[in-house]
Amino acid sequence: MLNEYNISSGTLFFIILHSNPTINKMQNQFLLSFCGDCCSACPRYIATKNNDTAKLQQLALLWYRLGLRDKVLPPDELICTGCNAKKPCNYHINTCEQLNGLNNCGECALFPCSTIENVFKKSEATKMRCKSICSPEEYETIKPAFFQKRELLSEIHFKKYGL
């Protein structure tokens, strides 16, 4: 459940306090993208923030194994500072007219729309692929970043609209 909701100016991220035990590992604060990916739990984001080239190289191999990249990329091509409106979005969420002035899909009165439902479906398919390819440790590293979209955005929506 969301305890607090603070919008960080100048970005599409916001910081929220969360009671989810998985998220609590992130010291109760995290960055969330439009689609509900938890950037601050993302191993790429963390490795970038920590300037950990070795971790980025490990992740390049993992992203290739998962089919998220068609080749093993050099670490500098996996650097990620989080999502924003100017970066390409695999889900094309950042071009949604309904999100004008909003920080994420959970804040939208139309949530859940067909666009975000498609994101949830793709995320679920990726989750199943990860479970079959990743070691349990790898999966647990990826899970809080990418596979809690619906839960997080639904909580934000409920907090805002009470529906």
Helices and strands as residue ranges (DSSP letters): E 2-7, E 14-18, H 21-24, E 30-31, G 39-41, H 43-49, H 53-65, G 75-77, G 93-95, G 97-99, G 105-107, H 114-133, H 136-146, H 149-161
